[in-house]
Amino acid sequence: MHQEVPVTQLTRREISQQDYERIHTSTEFAELRKRFRGFAFPMTVVFLVWYLLYVLMSAYATDFMSTKVLGNINVGLIFGLLQFLSTFVITAMYVRHSNKNTDPLADDLREQLEGKTPDESGTTKKGTTRA
């Protein structure tokens, strides 16, 4: 028979407004925002330009978009499928960027804010969570 295992409640200390303000004004938090924005904003612009190009070409360059490439597969279909592919590529790039550049710094800030040591929080020095 399967026994139910009780779930224990994790306890967290109360975080004061002063602690939030201290972290928010820290150079580490400014660096975290800079690293995030340095990836997110340019990548958002690139994707929106790529998407709007697809929409505009579908509306105004119908002859080009209907050009057959292979059998019944046309340029518009290929561009449409590339939209999906580019979404997956951007997601993979973000995960890689985040794991390398922002997560370790965010983990350090969280540990400072919550007053935990790496052993208590379950994170390693690389910023990855232990299972």
N, CA, C and O atoms as a printed pandas DataFrame, in Angstrom:
     atom_number atom_name residue_name chain_id  residue_number  x_coord  y_coord  z_coord
0              1         N          MET        A               1    0.823   -1.198    0.000
1              2        CA          MET        A               1    0.000    0.000    0.000
2              3         C          MET        A               1    0.866    1.259    0.000
3              4         O          MET        A               1    1.980    1.257    0.524
4              5         N          HIS        A               2    0.352    2.315   -0.582
5              6        CA          HIS        A               2    1.059    3.585   -0.668
6              7         C          HIS        A               2    0.750    4.443    0.553
7              8         O          HIS        A               2   -0.412    4.724    0.845
8              9         N          GLN        A               3    1.804    4.859    1.268
9             10        CA          GLN        A               3    1.607    5.726    2.429
10            11         C          GLN        A               3    1.809    7.174    2.028
11            12         O          GLN        A               3    2.663    7.493    1.201
12            13         N          GLU        A               4    1.006    8.051    2.629
13            14        CA          GLU        A               4    1.166    9.476    2.375
14            15         C          GLU        A               4    2.261   10.019    3.272
15            16         O          GLU        A               4    2.314    9.729    4.467
16            17         N          VAL        A               5    3.128   10.809    2.674
17            18        CA          VAL        A               5    4.202   11.439    3.423
18            19         C          VAL        A               5    3.784   12.869    3.715
19            20         O          VAL        A               5    3.423   13.600    2.792
20            21         N          PRO        A               6    3.823   13.296    4.990
21            22        CA          PRO        A               6    3.398   14.667    5.296
22            23         C          PRO        A               6    4.352   15.692    4.677
23            24         O          PRO        A               6    5.567   15.496    4.647
24            25         N          VAL        A               7    3.786   16.753    4.199
25            26        CA          VAL        A               7    4.563   17.838    3.615
26            27         C          VAL        A               7    4.829   18.852    4.714
27            28         O          VAL        A               7    3.904   19.330    5.370
28            29         N          THR        A               8    6.090   19.174    4.906
29            30        CA          THR        A               8    6.433   20.154    5.931
30            31         C          THR        A               8    6.428   21.543    5.332
31            32         O          THR        A               8    6.792   21.737    4.172
32            33         N          GLN        A               9    6.016   22.499    6.129
33            34        CA          GLN        A               9    5.949   23.889    5.701
34            35         C          GLN        A               9    7.343   24.506    5.794
35            36         O          GLN        A               9    8.001   24.397    6.828
36            37         N          LEU        A              10    7.786   25.138    4.742
37            38        CA          LEU        A              10    9.052   25.849    4.780
38            39         C          LEU        A              10    8.837   27.176    5.492
39            40         O          LEU        A              10    7.834   27.855    5.269
40            41         N          THR        A              11    9.763   27.532    6.330
41            42        CA          THR        A              11    9.623   28.802    7.039
42            43         C          THR        A              11   10.600   29.807    6.456
43            44         O          THR        A              11   11.739   29.473    6.131
44            45         N          ARG        A              12   10.146   31.017    6.331
45            46        CA          ARG        A              12   10.972   32.110    5.840
46            47         C          ARG        A              12   10.889   33.236    6.853
47            48         O          ARG        A              12    9.860   33.456    7.492
48            49         N          ARG        A              13   11.991   33.936    6.980
49            50        CA          ARG        A              13   11.955   35.063    7.899
50            51         C          ARG        A              13   11.258   36.225    7.217
51            52         O          ARG        A              13   11.272   36.341    5.991
52            53         N          GLU        A              14   10.656   37.072    8.012
53            54        CA          GLU        A              14   10.022   38.274    7.476
54            55         C          GLU        A              14   11.099   39.195    6.925
55            56         O          GLU        A              14   12.145   39.375    7.547
56            57         N          ILE        A              15   10.850   39.766    5.779
57            58        CA          ILE        A              15   11.816   40.658    5.152
58            59         C          ILE        A              15   11.280   42.081    5.289
59            60         O          ILE        A              15   10.171   42.383    4.850
60            61         N          SER        A              16   12.062   42.929    5.887
61            62        CA          SER        A              16   11.615   44.289    6.168
62            63         C          SER        A              16   11.721   45.178    4.935
63            64         O          SER        A              16   12.413   44.857    3.968
64            65         N          GLN        A              17   11.021   46.293    4.998
65            66        CA          GLN        A              17   11.092   47.289    3.923
66            67         C          GLN        A              17   12.526   47.796    3.772
67            68         O          GLN        A              17   12.981   48.046    2.656
68            69         N          GLN        A              18   13.233   47.947    4.882
69            70        CA          GLN        A              18   14.622   48.423    4.833
70            71         C          GLN        A              18   15.519   47.419    4.085
71            72         O          GLN        A              18   16.408   47.807    3.327
72            73         N          ASP        A              19   15.264   46.124    4.317
73            74        CA          ASP        A              19   16.040   45.100    3.610
74            75         C          ASP        A              19   15.785   45.169    2.102
75            76         O          ASP        A              19   16.721   45.089    1.306
76            77         N          TYR        A              20   14.520   45.317    1.716
77            78        CA          TYR        A              20   14.201   45.440    0.300
78            79         C          TYR        A              20   14.886   46.662   -0.307
79            80         O          TYR        A              20   15.479   46.578   -1.383
80            81         N          GLU        A              21   14.801   47.791    0.382
81            82        CA          GLU        A              21   15.411   49.017   -0.126
82            83         C          GLU        A              21   16.931   48.885   -0.203
83            84         O          GLU        A              21   17.547   49.381   -1.147
84            85         N          ARG        A              22   17.545   48.217    0.786
85            86        CA          ARG        A              22   18.992   48.020    0.782
86            87         C          ARG        A              22   19.406   47.203   -0.446
87            88         O          ARG        A              22   20.366   47.554   -1.132
88            89         N          ILE        A              23   18.685   46.120   -0.719
89            90        CA          ILE        A              23   19.004   45.295   -1.891
90            91         C          ILE        A              23   18.717   46.066   -3.177
91            92         O          ILE        A              23   19.503   46.026   -4.123
92            93         N          HIS        A              24   17.586   46.767   -3.203
93            94        CA          HIS        A              24   17.181   47.494   -4.413
94            95         C          HIS        A              24   18.196   48.569   -4.799
95            96         O          HIS        A              24   18.389   48.835   -5.986
96            97         N          THR        A              25   18.835   49.178   -3.828
97            98        CA          THR        A              25   19.800   50.235   -4.116
98            99         C          THR        A              25   21.233   49.727   -4.201
99           100         O          THR        A              25   22.155   50.518   -4.399
100          101         N          SER        A              26   21.431   48.432   -4.055
101          102        CA          SER        A              26   22.786   47.881   -4.076
102          103         C          SER        A              26   23.349   47.840   -5.491
103          104         O          SER        A              26   22.608   47.806   -6.473
104          105         N          THR        A              27   24.674   47.845   -5.569
105          106        CA          THR        A              27   25.329   47.753   -6.878
106          107         C          THR        A              27   25.096   46.375   -7.502
107          108         O          THR        A              27   25.048   46.245   -8.725
108          109         N          GLU        A              28   24.951   45.345   -6.655
109          110        CA          GLU        A              28   24.702   43.998   -7.180
110          111         C          GLU        A              28   23.354   43.928   -7.895
111          112         O          GLU        A              28   23.236   43.302   -8.948
112          113         N          PHE        A              29   22.320   44.585   -7.306
113          114        CA          PHE        A              29   21.000   44.574   -7.932
114          115         C          PHE        A              29   21.025   45.380   -9.231
115          116         O          PHE        A              29   20.400   44.991  -10.218
116          117         N          ALA        A              30   21.745   46.499   -9.230
117          118        CA          ALA        A              30   21.876   47.294  -10.454
118          119         C          ALA        A              30   22.557   46.464  -11.542
119          120         O          ALA        A              30   22.164   46.522  -12.707
120          121         N          GLU        A              31   23.574   45.695  -11.161
121          122        CA          GLU        A              31   24.260   44.824  -12.127
122          123         C          GLU        A              31   23.314   43.731  -12.643
123          124         O          GLU        A              31   23.334   43.404  -13.830
124          125         N          LEU        A              32   22.494   43.173  -11.763
125          126        CA          LEU        A              32   21.523   42.151  -12.166
126          127         C          LEU        A              32   20.555   42.723  -13.195
127          128         O          LEU        A              32   20.300   42.094  -14.222
128          129         N          ARG        A              33   20.017   43.902  -12.929
129          130        CA          ARG        A              33   19.110   44.545  -13.884
130          131         C          ARG        A              33   19.804   44.825  -15.205
131          132         O          ARG        A              33   19.221   44.626  -16.271
132          133         N          LYS        A              34   21.061   45.291  -15.139
133          134        CA          LYS        A              34   21.825   45.584  -16.356
134          135         C          LYS        A              34   22.017   44.325  -17.193
135          136         O          LYS        A              34   21.849   44.353  -18.412
136          137         N          ARG        A              35   22.369   43.227  -16.541
137          138        CA          ARG        A              35   22.577   41.964  -17.264
138          139         C          ARG        A              35   21.285   41.464  -17.893
139          140         O          ARG        A              35   21.284   41.010  -19.038
140          141         N          PHE        A              36   20.182   41.545  -17.147
141          142        CA          PHE        A              36   18.891   41.094  -17.678
142          143         C          PHE        A              36   18.470   41.960  -18.857
143          144         O          PHE        A              36   18.134   41.452  -19.926
144          145         N          ARG        A              37   18.492   43.277  -18.649
145          146        CA          ARG        A              37   18.055   44.190  -19.704
146          147         C          ARG        A              37   18.968   44.134  -20.925
147          148         O          ARG        A              37   18.511   44.315  -22.054
148          149         N          GLY        A              38   20.254   43.882  -20.700
149          150        CA          GLY        A              38   21.197   43.780  -21.813
150          151         C          GLY        A              38   20.868   42.639  -22.757
151          152         O          GLY        A              38   21.242   42.672  -23.930
152          153         N          PHE        A              39   20.173   41.635  -22.255
153          154        CA          PHE        A              39   19.738   40.534  -23.122
154          155         C          PHE        A              39   18.291   40.730  -23.569
155          156         O          PHE        A              39   17.984   40.641  -24.758
156          157         N          ALA        A              40   17.407   40.997  -22.613
157          158        CA          ALA        A              40   15.971   40.992  -22.892
158          159         C          ALA        A              40   15.539   42.083  -23.873
159          160         O          ALA        A              40   14.774   41.806  -24.796
160          161         N          PHE        A              41   16.008   43.300  -23.691
161          162        CA          PHE        A              41   15.549   44.378  -24.566
162          163         C          PHE        A              41   16.009   44.205  -26.013
163          164         O          PHE        A              41   15.176   44.283  -26.916
164          165         N          PRO        A              42   17.292   43.976  -26.270
165          166        CA          PRO        A              42   17.689   43.778  -27.676
166          167         C          PRO        A              42   17.024   42.561  -28.313
167          168         O          PRO        A              42   16.639   42.609  -29.481
168          169         N          MET        A              43   16.885   41.482  -27.564
169          170        CA          MET        A              43   16.268   40.277  -28.126
170          171         C          MET        A              43   14.789   40.515  -28.424
171          172         O          MET        A              43   14.261   39.994  -29.406
172          173         N          THR        A              44   14.130   41.289  -27.590
173          174        CA          THR        A              44   12.722   41.629  -27.838
174          175         C          THR        A              44   12.597   42.438  -29.117
175          176         O          THR        A              44   11.711   42.181  -29.932
176          177         N          VAL        A              45   13.470   43.402  -29.298
177          178        CA          VAL        A              45   13.439   44.221  -30.518
178          179         C          VAL        A              45   13.688   43.352  -31.749
179          180         O          VAL        A              45   12.980   43.471  -32.749
180          181         N          VAL        A              46   14.688   42.484  -31.677
181          182        CA          VAL        A              46   15.001   41.612  -32.806
182          183         C          VAL        A              46   13.797   40.738  -33.157
183          184         O          VAL        A              46   13.444   40.610  -34.329
184          185         N          PHE        A              47   13.165   40.137  -32.145
185          186        CA          PHE        A              47   12.039   39.260  -32.430
186          187         C          PHE        A              47   10.853   40.039  -32.990
187          188         O          PHE        A              47   10.210   39.586  -33.937
188          189         N          LEU        A              48   10.557   41.204  -32.419
189          190        CA          LEU        A              48    9.421   41.988  -32.921
190          191         C          LEU        A              48    9.646   42.448  -34.360
191          192         O          LEU        A              48    8.714   42.437  -35.164
192          193         N          VAL        A              49   10.864   42.849  -34.692
193          194        CA          VAL        A              49   11.169   43.233  -36.083
194          195         C          VAL        A              49   10.984   42.032  -37.003
195          196         O          VAL        A              49   10.391   42.156  -38.074
196          197         N          TRP        A              50   11.486   40.877  -36.593
197          198        CA          TRP        A              50   11.352   39.649  -37.380
198          199         C          TRP        A              50    9.876   39.293  -37.563
199          200         O          TRP        A              50    9.460   38.934  -38.664
200          201         N          TYR        A              51    9.079   39.390  -36.489
201          202        CA          TYR        A              51    7.662   39.057  -36.560
202          203         C          TYR        A              51    6.910   40.059  -37.448
203          204         O          TYR        A              51    6.097   39.662  -38.283
204          205         N          LEU        A              52    7.184   41.350  -37.266
205          206        CA          LEU        A              52    6.497   42.365  -38.073
206          207         C          LEU        A              52    6.889   42.248  -39.547
207          208         O          LEU        A              52    6.061   42.492  -40.425
208          209         N          LEU        A              53    8.131   41.879  -39.825
209          210        CA          LEU        A              53    8.543   41.635  -41.202
210          211         C          LEU        A              53    7.690   40.524  -41.813
211          212         O          LEU        A              53    7.237   40.640  -42.952
212          213         N          TYR        A              54    7.477   39.469  -41.067
213          214        CA          TYR        A              54    6.652   38.346  -41.536
214          215         C          TYR        A              54    5.217   38.806  -41.808
215          216         O          TYR        A              54    4.643   38.480  -42.847
216          217         N          VAL        A              55    4.646   39.559  -40.877
217          218        CA          VAL        A              55    3.266   40.031  -41.040
218          219         C          VAL        A              55    3.151   40.974  -42.230
219          220         O          VAL        A              55    2.248   40.837  -43.054
220          221         N          LEU        A              56    4.073   41.934  -42.315
221          222        CA          LEU        A              56    4.013   42.896  -43.420
222          223         C          LEU        A              56    4.236   42.236  -44.776
223          224         O          LEU        A              56    3.572   42.576  -45.755
224          225         N          MET        A              57    5.161   41.304  -44.828
225          226        CA          MET        A              57    5.400   40.598  -46.091
226          227         C          MET        A              57    4.198   39.735  -46.465
227          228         O          MET        A              57    3.875   39.589  -47.644
228          229         N          SER        A              58    3.547   39.170  -45.471
229          230        CA          SER        A              58    2.346   38.373  -45.754
230          231         C          SER        A              58    1.234   39.241  -46.312
231          232         O          SER        A              58    0.446   38.793  -47.145
232          233         N          ALA        A              59    1.170   40.496  -45.850
233          234        CA          ALA        A              59    0.109   41.396  -46.296
234          235         C          ALA        A              59    0.436   42.097  -47.610
235          236         O          ALA        A              59   -0.439   42.268  -48.459
236          237         N          TYR        A              60    1.706   42.508  -47.781
237          238        CA          TYR        A              60    2.041   43.362  -48.915
238          239         C          TYR        A              60    2.946   42.725  -49.967
239          240         O          TYR        A              60    3.060   43.257  -51.071
240          241         N          ALA        A              61    3.579   41.625  -49.663
241          242        CA          ALA        A              61    4.443   40.952  -50.636
242          243         C          ALA        A              61    3.905   39.550  -50.892
243          244         O          ALA        A              61    4.616   38.552  -50.777
244          245         N          THR        A              62    2.632   39.515  -51.239
245          246        CA          THR        A              62    1.969   38.220  -51.400
246          247         C          THR        A              62    2.575   37.390  -52.528
247          248         O          THR        A              62    2.632   36.164  -52.432
248          249         N          ASP        A              63    3.023   38.043  -53.585
249          250        CA          ASP        A              63    3.638   37.287  -54.679
250          251         C          ASP        A              63    4.911   36.589  -54.212
251          252         O          ASP        A              63    5.141   35.420  -54.524
252          253         N          PHE        A              64    5.733   37.316  -53.461
253          254        CA          PHE        A              64    6.960   36.716  -52.949
254          255         C          PHE        A              64    6.651   35.604  -51.948
255          256         O          PHE        A              64    7.251   34.530  -51.999
256          257         N          MET        A              65    5.718   35.865  -51.046
257          258        CA          MET        A              65    5.405   34.884  -49.996
258          259         C          MET        A              65    4.749   33.634  -50.586
259          260         O          MET        A              65    4.829   32.558  -49.993
260          261         N          SER        A              66    4.109   33.763  -51.733
261          262        CA          SER        A              66    3.469   32.591  -52.341
262          263         C          SER        A              66    4.386   31.858  -53.325
263          264         O          SER        A              66    3.964   30.908  -53.985
264          265         N          THR        A              67    5.616   32.294  -53.417
265          266        CA          THR        A              67    6.576   31.628  -54.287
266          267         C          THR        A              67    6.823   30.213  -53.790
267          268         O          THR        A              67    7.197   30.002  -52.637
268          269         N          LYS        A              68    6.610   29.255  -54.668
269          270        CA          LYS        A              68    6.799   27.851  -54.285
270          271         C          LYS        A              68    8.287   27.530  -54.236
271          272         O          LYS        A              68    9.057   27.903  -55.121
272          273         N          VAL        A              69    8.667   26.820  -53.164
273          274        CA          VAL        A              69   10.061   26.453  -52.966
274          275         C          VAL        A              69   10.258   24.976  -53.268
275          276         O          VAL        A              69   11.199   24.594  -53.964
276          277         N          LEU        A              70    9.368   24.157  -52.742
277          278        CA          LEU        A              70    9.476   22.715  -52.925
278          279         C          LEU        A              70    8.057   22.147  -52.896
279          280         O          LEU        A              70    7.415   22.134  -51.846
280          281         N          GLY        A              71    7.574   21.685  -54.026
281          282        CA          GLY        A              71    6.211   21.167  -54.095
282          283         C          GLY        A              71    5.213   22.266  -53.741
283          284         O          GLY        A              71    5.220   23.338  -54.347
284          285         N          ASN        A              72    4.359   21.998  -52.763
285          286        CA          ASN        A              72    3.383   23.001  -52.318
286          287         C          ASN        A              72    3.899   23.866  -51.173
287          288         O          ASN        A              72    3.147   24.664  -50.612
288          289         N          ILE        A              73    5.146   23.719  -50.829
289          290        CA          ILE        A              73    5.735   24.513  -49.742
290          291         C          ILE        A              73    6.218   25.833  -50.325
291          292         O          ILE        A              73    7.050   25.866  -51.232
292          293         N          ASN        A              74    5.671   26.933  -49.776
293          294        CA          ASN        A              74    6.041   28.249  -50.287
294          295         C          ASN        A              74    6.839   29.040  -49.241
295          296         O          ASN        A              74    7.015   28.601  -48.105
296          297         N          VAL        A              75    7.309   30.205  -49.656
297          298        CA          VAL        A              75    8.132   31.051  -48.785
298          299         C          VAL        A              75    7.356   31.436  -47.527
299          300         O          VAL        A              75    7.925   31.445  -46.435
300          301         N          GLY        A              76    6.072   31.753  -47.660
301          302        CA          GLY        A              76    5.255   32.134  -46.498
302          303         C          GLY        A              76    5.185   31.032  -45.452
303          304         O          GLY        A              76    5.265   31.310  -44.255
304          305         N          LEU        A              77    5.038   29.800  -45.882
305          306        CA          LEU        A              77    4.990   28.672  -44.952
306          307         C          LEU        A              77    6.335   28.510  -44.240
307          308         O          LEU        A              77    6.388   28.263  -43.035
308          309         N          ILE        A              78    7.404   28.650  -44.995
309          310        CA          ILE        A              78    8.737   28.532  -44.391
310          311         C          ILE        A              78    8.954   29.644  -43.364
311          312         O          ILE        A              78    9.428   29.386  -42.257
312          313         N          PHE        A              79    8.605   30.884  -43.733
313          314        CA          PHE        A              79    8.740   31.987  -42.777
314          315         C          PHE        A              79    7.885   31.750  -41.529
315          316         O          PHE        A              79    8.318   32.034  -40.412
316          317         N          GLY        A              80    6.674   31.230  -41.723
317          318        CA          GLY        A              80    5.797   30.942  -40.581
318          319         C          GLY        A              80    6.398   29.909  -39.649
319          320         O          GLY        A              80    6.357   30.066  -38.429
320          321         N          LEU        A              81    6.957   28.852  -40.222
321          322        CA          LEU        A              81    7.593   27.820  -39.400
322          323         C          LEU        A              81    8.855   28.349  -38.724
323          324         O          LEU        A              81    9.185   27.951  -37.607
324          325         N          LEU        A              82    9.551   29.244  -39.408
325          326        CA          LEU        A              82   10.740   29.850  -38.805
326          327         C          LEU        A              82   10.379   30.730  -37.607
327          328         O          LEU        A              82   11.208   30.932  -36.720
328          329         N          GLN        A              83    9.151   31.255  -37.571
329          330        CA          GLN        A              83    8.705   32.008  -36.395
330          331         C          GLN        A              83    8.721   31.104  -35.159
331          332         O          GLN        A              83    9.190   31.498  -34.091
332          333         N          PHE        A              84    8.204   29.893  -35.323
333          334        CA          PHE        A              84    8.206   28.939  -34.204
334          335         C          PHE        A              84    9.634   28.575  -33.817
335          336         O          PHE        A              84    9.990   28.563  -32.638
336          337         N          LEU        A              85   10.442   28.279  -34.827
337          338        CA          LEU        A              85   11.825   27.908  -34.565
338          339         C          LEU        A              85   12.569   29.029  -33.831
339          340         O          LEU        A              85   13.307   28.772  -32.880
340          341         N          SER        A              86   12.369   30.261  -34.276
341          342        CA          SER        A              86   13.062   31.381  -33.635
342          343         C          SER        A              86   12.616   31.549  -32.184
343          344         O          SER        A              86   13.415   31.963  -31.344
344          345         N          THR        A              87   11.372   31.241  -31.878
345          346        CA          THR        A              87   10.903   31.305  -30.491
346          347         C          THR        A              87   11.652   30.307  -29.629
347          348         O          THR        A              87   12.065   30.637  -28.517
348          349         N          PHE        A              88   11.833   29.100  -30.121
349          350        CA          PHE        A              88   12.563   28.084  -29.361
350          351         C          PHE        A              88   14.038   28.452  -29.213
351          352         O          PHE        A              88   14.634   28.238  -28.158
352          353         N          VAL        A              89   14.617   29.002  -30.268
353          354        CA          VAL        A              89   16.026   29.401  -30.216
354          355         C          VAL        A              89   16.225   30.531  -29.208
355          356         O          VAL        A              89   17.172   30.506  -28.422
356          357         N          ILE        A              90   15.337   31.514  -29.231
357          358        CA          ILE        A              90   15.435   32.627  -28.279
358          359         C          ILE        A              90   15.263   32.122  -26.850
359          360         O          ILE        A              90   15.964   32.574  -25.944
360          361         N          THR        A              91   14.344   31.197  -26.645
361          362        CA          THR        A              91   14.150   30.628  -25.305
362          363         C          THR        A              91   15.413   29.921  -24.832
363          364         O          THR        A              91   15.833   30.100  -23.688
364          365         N          ALA        A              92   16.013   29.129  -25.694
365          366        CA          ALA        A              92   17.256   28.430  -25.327
366          367         C          ALA        A              92   18.375   29.421  -25.045
367          368         O          ALA        A              92   19.157   29.228  -24.114
368          369         N          MET        A              93   18.455   30.472  -25.835
369          370        CA          MET        A              93   19.476   31.496  -25.605
370          371         C          MET        A              93   19.249   32.195  -24.262
371          372         O          MET        A              93   20.201   32.472  -23.532
372          373         N          TYR        A              94   17.982   32.477  -23.943
373          374        CA          TYR        A              94   17.682   33.132  -22.669
374          375         C          TYR        A              94   18.036   32.225  -21.491
375          376         O          TYR        A              94   18.614   32.687  -20.508
376          377         N          VAL        A              95   17.701   30.964  -21.579
377          378        CA          VAL        A              95   18.021   30.032  -20.491
378          379         C          VAL        A              95   19.532   29.976  -20.286
379          380         O          VAL        A              95   20.013   30.008  -19.153
380          381         N          ARG        A              96   20.268   29.892  -21.377
381          382        CA          ARG        A              96   21.731   29.847  -21.280
382          383         C          ARG        A              96   22.272   31.144  -20.664
383          384         O          ARG        A              96   23.116   31.111  -19.768
384          385         N          HIS        A              97   21.780   32.273  -21.152
385          386        CA          HIS        A              97   22.206   33.574  -20.627
386          387         C          HIS        A              97   21.861   33.703  -19.143
387          388         O          HIS        A              97   22.680   34.146  -18.337
388          389         N          SER        A              98   20.662   33.316  -18.808
389          390        CA          SER        A              98   20.214   33.426  -17.424
390          391         C          SER        A              98   21.035   32.537  -16.493
391          392         O          SER        A              98   21.480   32.981  -15.434
392          393         N          ASN        A              99   21.230   31.293  -16.886
393          394        CA          ASN        A              99   22.017   30.375  -16.056
394          395         C          ASN        A              99   23.434   30.884  -15.835
395          396         O          ASN        A              99   23.994   30.725  -14.751
396          397         N          LYS        A             100   24.008   31.490  -16.855
397          398        CA          LYS        A             100   25.399   31.925  -16.780
398          399         C          LYS        A             100   25.549   33.311  -16.156
399          400         O          LYS        A             100   26.472   33.534  -15.373
400          401         N          ASN        A             101   24.657   34.245  -16.490
401          402        CA          ASN        A             101   24.877   35.648  -16.156
402          403         C          ASN        A             101   23.986   36.232  -15.063
403          404         O          ASN        A             101   24.435   37.091  -14.305
404          405         N          THR        A             102   22.751   35.792  -14.967
405          406        CA          THR        A             102   21.863   36.439  -13.994
406          407         C          THR        A             102   21.514   35.566  -12.789
407          408         O          THR        A             102   21.416   36.076  -11.673
408          409         N          ASP        A             103   21.328   34.276  -12.991
409          410        CA          ASP        A             103   20.932   33.418  -11.879
410          411         C          ASP        A             103   21.927   33.391  -10.719
411          412         O          ASP        A             103   21.502   33.471   -9.566
412          413         N          PRO        A             104   23.233   33.283  -10.974
413          414        CA          PRO        A             104   24.152   33.276   -9.833
414          415         C          PRO        A             104   24.070   34.562   -9.005
415          416         O          PRO        A             104   24.106   34.519   -7.775
416          417         N          LEU        A             105   23.960   35.696   -9.686
417          418        CA          LEU        A             105   23.851   36.967   -8.973
418          419         C          LEU        A             105   22.520   37.073   -8.236
419          420         O          LEU        A             105   22.474   37.559   -7.106
420          421         N          ALA        A             106   21.440   36.622   -8.865
421          422        CA          ALA        A             106   20.127   36.642   -8.212
422          423         C          ALA        A             106   20.113   35.720   -6.996
423          424         O          ALA        A             106   19.514   36.052   -5.974
424          425         N          ASP        A             107   20.768   34.564   -7.100
425          426        CA          ASP        A             107   20.853   33.651   -5.953
426          427         C          ASP        A             107   21.597   34.302   -4.790
427          428         O          ASP        A             107   21.178   34.189   -3.638
428          429         N          ASP        A             108   22.706   34.985   -5.097
429          430        CA          ASP        A             108   23.457   35.672   -4.045
430          431         C          ASP        A             108   22.619   36.747   -3.373
431          432         O          ASP        A             108   22.631   36.873   -2.148
432          433         N          LEU        A             109   21.888   37.525   -4.172
433          434        CA          LEU        A             109   21.036   38.573   -3.603
434          435         C          LEU        A             109   19.926   37.981   -2.747
435          436         O          LEU        A             109   19.614   38.512   -1.681
436          437         N          ARG        A             110   19.334   36.896   -3.199
437          438        CA          ARG        A             110   18.281   36.249   -2.420
438          439         C          ARG        A             110   18.827   35.732   -1.099
439          440         O          ARG        A             110   18.187   35.871   -0.057
440          441         N          GLU        A             111   20.009   35.138   -1.147
441          442        CA          GLU        A             111   20.622   34.642    0.084
442          443         C          GLU        A             111   20.903   35.782    1.057
443          444         O          GLU        A             111   20.703   35.635    2.263
444          445         N          GLN        A             112   21.365   36.921    0.536
445          446        CA          GLN        A             112   21.584   38.084    1.391
446          447         C          GLN        A             112   20.277   38.548    2.007
447          448         O          GLN        A             112   20.213   38.848    3.199
448          449         N          LEU        A             113   19.239   38.606    1.193
449          450        CA          LEU        A             113   17.952   39.101    1.646
450          451         C          LEU        A             113   17.303   38.168    2.649
451          452         O          LEU        A             113   16.716   38.616    3.634
452          453         N          GLU        A             114   17.406   36.881    2.403
453          454        CA          GLU        A             114   16.771   35.911    3.292
454          455         C          GLU        A             114   17.682   35.487    4.438
455          456         O          GLU        A             114   17.253   34.779    5.349
456          457         N          GLY        A             115   18.929   35.918    4.391
457          458        CA          GLY        A             115   19.854   35.585    5.464
458          459         C          GLY        A             115   20.226   34.127    5.510
459          460         O          GLY        A             115   20.434   33.569    6.588
460          461         N          LYS        A             116   20.313   33.491    4.336
461          462        CA          LYS        A             116   20.631   32.069    4.267
462          463         C          LYS        A             116   22.060   31.888    3.798
463          464         O          LYS        A             116   22.620   32.740    3.110
464          465         N          THR        A             117   22.628   30.784    4.176
465          466        CA          THR        A             117   23.924   30.383    3.639
466          467         C          THR        A             117   23.659   29.480    2.456
467          468         O          THR        A             117   22.543   28.979    2.326
468          469         N          PRO        A             118   24.635   29.242    1.581
469          470        CA          PRO        A             118   24.405   28.366    0.427
470          471         C          PRO        A             118   23.904   26.980    0.814
471          472         O          PRO        A             118   23.110   26.398    0.075
472          473         N          ASP        A             119   24.339   26.432    1.947
473          474        CA          ASP        A             119   23.880   25.104    2.352
474          475         C          ASP        A             119   22.406   25.116    2.731
475          476         O          ASP        A             119   21.687   24.159    2.444
476          477         N          GLU        A             120   21.946   26.188    3.372
477          478        CA          GLU        A             120   20.544   26.264    3.775
478          479         C          GLU        A             120   19.618   26.456    2.577
479          480         O          GLU        A             120   18.516   25.909    2.540
480          481         N          SER        A             121   20.074   27.238    1.600
481          482        CA          SER        A             121   19.203   27.556    0.468
482          483         C          SER        A             121   19.182   26.460   -0.577
483          484         O          SER        A             121   18.278   26.414   -1.411
484          485         N          GLY        A             122   20.178   25.569   -0.542
485          486        CA          GLY        A             122   20.214   24.488   -1.519
486          487         C          GLY        A             122   20.858   24.870   -2.822
487          488         O          GLY        A             122   20.689   24.169   -3.820
488          489         N          THR        A             123   21.600   25.974   -2.847
489          490        CA          THR        A             123   22.249   26.342   -4.084
490          491         C          THR        A             123   23.741   26.118   -3.973
491          492         O          THR        A             123   24.328   26.175   -2.893
492          493         N          THR        A             124   24.331   25.864   -5.118
493          494        CA          THR        A             124   25.773   25.688   -5.167
494          495         C          THR        A             124   26.415   27.011   -5.538
495          496         O          THR        A             124   25.711   27.997   -5.757
496          497         N          LYS        A             125   27.713   27.051   -5.614
497          498        CA          LYS        A             125   28.409   28.283   -5.974
498          499         C          LYS        A             125   28.144   28.683   -7.412
499          500         O          LYS        A             125   28.282   29.858   -7.754
500          501         N          LYS        A             126   27.770   27.745   -8.263
501          502        CA          LYS        A             126   27.483   28.061   -9.654
502          503         C          LYS        A             126   26.079   28.624   -9.832
503          504         O          LYS        A             126   25.728   29.053  -10.931
504          505         N          GLY        A             127   25.265   28.630   -8.774
505          506        CA          GLY        A             127   23.934   29.176   -8.870
506          507         C          GLY        A             127   22.888   28.166   -9.299
507          508         O          GLY        A             127   21.749   28.541   -9.579
508          509         N          THR        A             128   23.251   26.893   -9.356
509          510        CA          THR        A             128   22.278   25.876   -9.726
510          511         C          THR        A             128   21.697   25.260   -8.474
511          512         O          THR        A             128   22.398   25.086   -7.477
512          513         N          THR        A             129   20.443   24.937   -8.520
513          514        CA          THR        A             129   19.771   24.367   -7.362
514          515         C          THR        A             129   20.009   22.885   -7.302
515          516         O          THR        A             129   19.920   22.183   -8.309
516          517         N          ARG        A             130   20.313   22.413   -6.116
517          518        CA          ARG        A             130   20.509   20.977   -5.921
518          519         C          ARG        A             130   19.172   20.273   -5.868
519          520         O          ARG        A             130   18.205   20.805   -5.323
520          521         N          ALA        A             131   19.115   19.081   -6.430
521          522        CA          ALA        A             131   17.866   18.306   -6.414
522          523         C          ALA        A             131   17.785   17.485   -5.141
523          524         O          ALA        A             131   16.811   16.761   -4.933
